[in-house]
Amino acid sequence: MKYPKICQAKAINDHTLVIEFTNQEVKKYDIIHLFGNPQFAPLRKPAFFKNFKVEQGGYGIVWNEDIDLSEYELWKNGMTVVEGELQLKLTSN
């Protein structure tokens, strides 16, 4: 099965991402469950967590060469955002 790619993403607090996919679906992804893995420990720092980029082609979100999340992980385990649930739009700053 093909999964949609990431169009854009935004951190809405110190541990949650909102991701818009190429099929126009929007999902929330909370990273707290990753904190048990030492590889993801730097994400506990809000400034580090909020400093990510969408990988070219929309294949994932990257913090550095050691920490990233694939579009599959974000799509499969993200929670679908019901229209109107989030007052915050991805395009707002």
N, C-alpha and C positions, 0 to 999 in steps of 0.2 A: 504494500500500500504506500502511496505517495502522500507525504505530509506537506501542508502549506509551509512556505518560508516566512520569515519574519520581515515585516515592512518597517516597523519601528517599535521601540520599547522605551519605557520610562520607569524610574524608581518612584513609587508613591509614598514610601516611608523608608525606614532603615533596614527593611528585610523583604519588601514586596515589590515585584515588578508587574507592570501592566504591559502586555505585548499585543500588538496588532499584527495579524497574519495576512498573507496575500489573498485569502478568501474573505477578507473583511471581518473575520471573527476576532474578538478581543478576549484575552484570558488574563487572569491574575495568577502569579506564581510566587508563593511564599518560600523563601530559602531556609527558614529556620530548621527544617529537617536535615539540612546539609551540615549543620554546625557540629555534629558528632564526628564528621570525617575531617581529620587533620588537614587534608589538602584544601578544604574550604574555610579554614580558620580565619584567614584575612578578611573574609566577607563579614565578619562580626563588626568590623570598623565601618561605621556609616559612610565616611568619606571615601573609603576604598570601594565599598559596595556600589555607591552611586556613580563611580567612575568606570563605566563599561562602554563597549561599542558593539553595535550589531555587525557581525561578520559579513564581509562582502558576499553578496548573493543570498543573504538571509538565512545562512545555515546554522546560526547560533549567536550567542552573546558571549563576548570575550572580555575578561578583566586583565589578564596577562597571559604569558605563554604557558602557565601551569593551570590556570583556572578559566573554565568556560562551561557553558551549558548548550547542548544542541537544540535545534528547533524541534526535534522529536521529543526530547524530555519536556520542554516547555509546553508543547502542544498536548502531549499525552497526559501530563500530570498537572497542567494548569487548570484553574477553575474558570469556566465560561462566565463572562461578565454579562449580566442581563442589561439590556439597553436601559439607561437611566439610573442604573445602580451606582455608577461612579459619577460624581459631579465633575471630577477632574478629567479633562480630555487630554489625549496624548499630545495634541498640538499646543496646549497651553504650557506656560512656564511657571 
